Amino acid sequence: MHELSGGCHCGNIVVHLRLNHTPDSYSPRACDCGFCRKHGAAYLSDAQGALAIQITDQRESATYRQGSGAAECLICRKCGVLIGALYRDGEKLYATVNVKIIDAGAHFAAEQPVSPHKLSAAEKIQRWQQLWFREVEVVS
């Protein structure tokens, strides 16, 4: 396992990732929707890895639903950084992380453009369940 960490600018939200492969074997997905483009986001996930999200002050975190509204974008209210996205299926939580928040030193393969707005809501959910972290813990 390869461990990485990162977080928002102010440190209110910190992430710890465990990846099955070396970081340079992952091609972050650069979503072409308006919200993600405006945040410069590109997403990393590993369905066989794990993600822990630690939020120091829950009141200073926010979620924003856009597109189909099925996923929640996690944002730090204090500094405005987009952390990633979460999808809840009953008790099961899936997540992906914006690679721009990963601490310096991790090198990834080239970003790959993706167009989720071309998928139906059901196709998006199926894709998330296949690609996103399945072992996700959020601690406040």
Backbone bond lengths (Angstrom), bond angles and torsions (degrees), N, CA, C in turn:
res aa  C-N    CA-C-N  psi(-1)  N-CA   C-N-CA  omega(-1)  CA-C   N-CA-C  phi
1 M - - - 1.457 - - 1.521 109.87 -
2 H 1.316 114.70 144.81 1.461 121.84 177.76 1.521 107.82 -113.33
3 E 1.319 116.23 124.57 1.452 120.97 -176.35 1.515 111.13 -103.92
4 L 1.334 115.05 133.73 1.462 123.24 177.67 1.517 107.86 -131.87
5 S 1.319 115.50 159.31 1.458 119.32 174.86 1.518 108.85 -143.77
6 G 1.297 115.23 170.89 1.462 121.33 179.92 1.510 108.94 176.38
7 G 1.312 115.22 -165.28 1.452 119.17 179.42 1.503 112.11 166.55
8 C 1.309 114.15 -173.62 1.461 119.81 -179.80 1.528 110.24 -74.93
9 H 1.312 116.38 174.30 1.462 122.37 -176.20 1.523 112.73 -64.68
10 C 1.337 117.37 -40.40 1.462 120.74 -175.97 1.525 113.46 -86.60
11 G 1.341 117.00 -10.89 1.458 120.34 178.75 1.515 115.02 88.68
12 N 1.326 117.93 3.11 1.463 120.29 178.98 1.527 112.44 -66.21
13 I 1.341 116.69 -35.62 1.460 120.88 179.68 1.528 108.37 -119.06
14 V 1.321 115.93 122.71 1.464 122.83 -178.65 1.525 107.99 -121.60
15 V 1.336 116.08 141.11 1.460 120.32 177.63 1.525 110.11 -121.66
16 H 1.333 115.01 147.45 1.459 122.62 173.87 1.520 106.28 -128.38
17 L 1.331 116.73 124.86 1.457 122.19 -177.80 1.508 110.31 -116.24
18 R 1.320 115.43 143.00 1.463 122.10 169.31 1.516 106.41 -118.75
19 L 1.323 115.92 118.66 1.459 122.02 -178.65 1.522 109.77 -109.14
20 N 1.309 116.86 145.82 1.467 121.78 179.07 1.519 112.99 -76.26
21 H 1.326 117.16 -23.74 1.460 121.32 -176.23 1.525 109.78 -125.12
22 T 1.311 117.19 171.17 1.462 120.66 177.80 1.529 109.14 -65.41
23 P 1.325 117.52 145.77 1.467 120.19 -178.25 1.534 113.77 -53.05
24 D 1.337 117.48 -35.44 1.464 119.11 -176.93 1.529 113.57 -70.59
25 S 1.324 117.51 -4.74 1.468 120.14 176.85 1.534 111.82 -92.33
26 Y 1.330 117.61 -2.43 1.461 122.29 179.23 1.525 110.24 -102.33
27 S 1.324 116.19 131.76 1.466 122.59 174.19 1.524 107.93 -103.35
28 P 1.330 117.93 104.85 1.464 119.41 179.72 1.532 110.53 -57.93
29 R 1.324 115.14 144.75 1.460 121.55 -179.18 1.520 109.44 -93.76
30 A 1.327 116.58 115.14 1.464 122.70 179.96 1.529 108.12 -92.10
31 C 1.317 115.52 100.53 1.461 121.39 -179.25 1.525 109.28 -67.86
32 D 1.332 116.04 137.42 1.463 118.98 -177.37 1.531 113.32 -97.99
33 C 1.340 117.91 13.44 1.473 118.74 176.22 1.534 108.41 -72.27
34 G 1.308 116.57 160.17 1.454 121.34 -177.41 1.514 113.88 -59.85
35 F 1.327 117.57 -40.41 1.460 121.40 -178.48 1.526 110.70 -62.86
36 C 1.328 116.78 -50.45 1.469 120.56 -177.76 1.528 111.79 -68.57
37 R 1.323 117.10 -38.04 1.473 119.67 177.47 1.515 110.39 -61.58
38 K 1.333 117.19 -42.00 1.468 120.44 -178.80 1.527 111.99 -67.61
39 H 1.332 116.56 -22.62 1.470 120.85 176.65 1.529 112.46 -96.63
40 G 1.329 117.67 -4.67 1.463 120.61 -178.83 1.517 112.27 64.61
41 A 1.326 116.88 29.88 1.461 121.45 -173.02 1.524 113.04 -82.28
42 A 1.316 114.68 144.66 1.465 123.91 169.61 1.523 104.94 -141.03
43 Y 1.311 117.00 135.31 1.457 120.81 -167.52 1.523 113.82 -107.59
44 L 1.320 113.85 143.20 1.454 123.63 179.11 1.522 108.22 -122.83
45 S 1.315 115.67 136.96 1.460 120.44 173.48 1.518 108.52 -154.31
46 D 1.330 114.88 163.07 1.457 122.47 178.69 1.529 106.40 -149.09
47 A 1.320 116.19 106.51 1.472 120.69 -176.90 1.523 112.03 -59.85
48 Q 1.329 117.68 -22.40 1.457 121.38 179.33 1.530 111.88 -99.38
49 G 1.328 117.12 -1.03 1.460 122.00 -179.89 1.517 111.36 -95.03
50 A 1.325 115.75 -159.93 1.465 120.92 -179.49 1.523 109.47 -146.53
51 L 1.322 114.90 152.23 1.457 121.35 -179.72 1.520 108.97 -137.36
52 A 1.324 115.59 131.11 1.467 121.62 172.90 1.521 107.42 -119.28
53 I 1.328 115.84 130.28 1.459 122.20 178.61 1.520 107.21 -116.10
54 Q 1.321 116.18 123.47 1.460 121.03 179.41 1.524 108.19 -113.11
55 I 1.329 115.99 122.84 1.459 121.83 179.91 1.521 108.19 -113.83
56 T 1.324 116.84 115.44 1.459 120.99 -177.73 1.520 111.18 -69.36
57 D 1.331 117.53 -51.92 1.457 122.31 -179.84 1.529 108.27 -120.36
58 Q 1.323 116.13 99.32 1.465 122.39 -177.11 1.530 111.63 -56.06
59 R 1.332 117.24 -32.50 1.473 120.83 -179.81 1.516 111.85 -64.85
60 E 1.339 116.48 -21.49 1.465 120.93 -179.25 1.531 112.41 -97.76
61 S 1.335 116.44 14.36 1.459 120.08 173.21 1.525 107.88 -113.76
62 A 1.315 115.65 155.12 1.460 120.25 -179.84 1.516 109.20 -145.43
63 T 1.310 115.09 158.64 1.453 120.07 172.49 1.518 108.08 -122.21
64 Y 1.310 114.79 152.15 1.462 121.35 -179.55 1.518 107.78 -137.93
65 R 1.311 115.90 126.35 1.460 121.10 177.42 1.519 108.19 -101.70
66 Q 1.311 115.85 133.69 1.455 120.74 175.95 1.511 107.70 -144.83
67 G 1.296 118.36 179.21 1.455 120.83 -177.56 1.518 110.06 62.84
68 S 1.324 117.76 -126.87 1.471 121.69 -179.93 1.529 111.51 -72.80
69 G 1.327 117.85 -15.11 1.461 121.99 179.71 1.515 114.24 80.86
70 A 1.325 117.84 2.19 1.464 120.88 -177.74 1.522 112.37 -76.32
71 A 1.313 117.55 -31.39 1.471 121.72 -179.54 1.519 109.43 -105.65
72 E 1.329 115.06 155.74 1.458 121.90 177.71 1.525 108.50 -112.59
73 C 1.304 117.23 127.48 1.467 120.91 172.79 1.524 106.52 -83.61
74 L 1.329 117.44 129.43 1.461 122.92 -179.82 1.516 108.62 -95.55
75 I 1.328 115.46 125.17 1.463 122.29 -174.61 1.522 109.03 -131.76
76 C 1.326 116.30 142.92 1.465 120.30 171.97 1.527 107.76 -84.51
77 R 1.321 116.77 122.31 1.467 120.64 178.84 1.524 111.63 -70.15
78 K 1.316 116.27 -29.51 1.459 121.15 -175.60 1.530 111.54 -67.55
79 C 1.341 116.62 -48.30 1.471 119.75 -175.61 1.521 113.58 -115.25
80 G 1.339 118.02 -7.67 1.455 121.49 174.25 1.516 116.63 84.00
81 V 1.314 118.48 7.99 1.465 121.34 -176.17 1.530 111.06 -78.98
82 L 1.333 115.63 135.35 1.459 122.58 175.06 1.523 108.01 -83.33
83 I 1.313 117.03 115.29 1.460 123.56 -175.98 1.527 111.26 -82.28
84 G 1.318 116.75 -45.30 1.459 121.20 -177.06 1.510 110.31 168.59
85 A 1.326 115.76 -155.15 1.459 120.75 -179.19 1.519 110.31 -136.49
86 L 1.323 115.36 149.79 1.458 123.34 -178.91 1.526 108.89 -125.99
87 Y 1.315 116.02 144.08 1.457 121.60 173.06 1.515 108.03 -132.61
88 R 1.328 116.56 126.82 1.460 122.27 179.87 1.523 109.57 -106.52
89 D 1.331 114.77 128.07 1.458 121.79 175.31 1.520 105.99 -121.99
90 G 1.332 115.79 90.14 1.461 120.19 -173.27 1.524 109.16 66.04
91 E 1.310 116.87 -122.14 1.468 122.31 178.86 1.527 112.21 -86.19
92 K 1.320 117.77 -12.28 1.467 122.55 -176.38 1.527 109.94 -85.37
93 L 1.331 115.92 133.40 1.460 122.08 179.23 1.519 109.16 -116.55
94 Y 1.321 116.42 130.19 1.460 124.26 175.17 1.527 106.86 -115.21
95 A 1.345 117.09 152.06 1.464 119.05 -179.66 1.520 111.52 -154.04
96 T 1.316 114.07 157.40 1.454 123.10 172.43 1.528 107.42 -135.47
97 V 1.326 117.12 153.61 1.465 122.04 -173.94 1.521 110.04 -118.74
98 N 1.320 115.43 139.75 1.463 121.95 173.55 1.539 107.65 -72.09
99 V 1.329 118.32 116.23 1.472 120.69 -176.51 1.519 112.81 -62.23
100 K 1.317 117.59 -18.56 1.469 120.33 -178.91 1.522 111.82 -67.00
101 I 1.338 117.23 -14.90 1.473 119.69 179.21 1.521 112.95 -94.75
102 I 1.332 117.66 -5.37 1.466 121.20 -179.42 1.524 109.03 -71.76
103 D 1.329 116.23 137.62 1.465 120.79 -179.49 1.523 111.39 -57.31
104 A 1.313 115.26 150.21 1.465 121.89 179.76 1.527 110.70 -55.46
105 G 1.296 116.02 149.62 1.455 120.87 177.86 1.512 112.96 111.53
106 A 1.319 117.45 -23.35 1.470 120.64 177.74 1.520 108.53 -87.28
107 H 1.310 116.16 128.98 1.468 120.77 179.96 1.518 108.67 -116.12
108 F 1.318 114.72 128.33 1.454 121.60 -178.72 1.523 109.90 -111.71
109 A 1.335 116.23 163.71 1.463 121.20 173.88 1.535 107.65 -67.79
110 A 1.300 116.32 172.24 1.466 121.54 -178.65 1.527 110.91 -59.00
111 E 1.319 115.08 144.45 1.459 120.34 176.74 1.523 110.36 -65.97
112 Q 1.318 115.18 144.98 1.463 122.24 178.54 1.523 108.75 -115.32
113 P 1.338 117.89 126.01 1.468 118.78 178.31 1.526 111.20 -69.52
114 V 1.330 115.80 140.80 1.457 122.08 175.41 1.525 108.38 -133.08
115 S 1.318 116.01 153.34 1.464 122.41 -177.90 1.525 110.67 -128.63
116 P 1.324 117.65 72.90 1.463 119.22 -177.42 1.527 113.10 -63.28
117 H 1.330 118.24 -22.15 1.466 119.10 -179.91 1.528 111.72 -65.96
118 K 1.332 117.12 -12.94 1.464 120.98 176.97 1.525 111.89 -85.27
119 L 1.340 116.99 -7.76 1.462 121.90 -179.81 1.525 110.35 -96.21
120 S 1.312 115.96 151.63 1.468 119.79 172.98 1.528 108.19 -71.86
121 A 1.329 116.64 165.38 1.469 120.37 178.42 1.530 110.39 -57.82
122 A 1.319 117.69 -41.81 1.477 121.25 179.73 1.526 110.96 -65.73
123 E 1.323 117.88 -39.25 1.468 121.13 178.91 1.530 110.88 -66.25
124 K 1.330 116.82 -38.09 1.474 120.37 177.38 1.523 110.03 -61.29
125 I 1.324 116.02 -49.48 1.465 120.43 -178.26 1.520 110.54 -60.38
126 Q 1.308 117.86 -43.35 1.461 121.17 178.48 1.531 110.44 -60.83
127 R 1.320 116.90 -41.50 1.470 121.26 179.08 1.526 110.93 -64.71
128 W 1.318 116.41 -44.20 1.464 120.24 179.47 1.523 110.40 -61.45
129 Q 1.308 117.42 -43.30 1.459 120.81 -178.90 1.524 111.96 -65.62
130 Q 1.316 117.13 -25.44 1.465 121.27 178.17 1.525 112.27 -84.05
131 L 1.333 117.56 -37.99 1.466 121.67 -170.08 1.528 115.65 -102.20
132 W 1.308 118.49 -33.99 1.454 121.65 -170.29 1.528 111.20 -76.90
133 F 1.339 114.44 161.92 1.463 120.02 174.32 1.522 108.65 -55.35
134 R 1.320 116.11 134.63 1.469 121.61 178.21 1.518 111.40 -103.07
135 E 1.324 115.24 -24.53 1.459 120.58 176.85 1.512 106.83 -100.16
136 V 1.337 115.39 95.94 1.472 121.72 -174.00 1.514 109.13 -126.76
137 E 1.337 115.10 133.15 1.456 121.30 177.02 1.519 107.98 -129.32
138 V 1.327 116.61 129.72 1.459 122.07 175.20 1.514 107.27 -115.51
139 V 1.338 115.36 122.38 1.469 121.33 -177.38 1.521 108.81 -120.80
140 S 1.311 115.69 131.22 1.486 120.65 176.94 1.506 109.43 -106.81
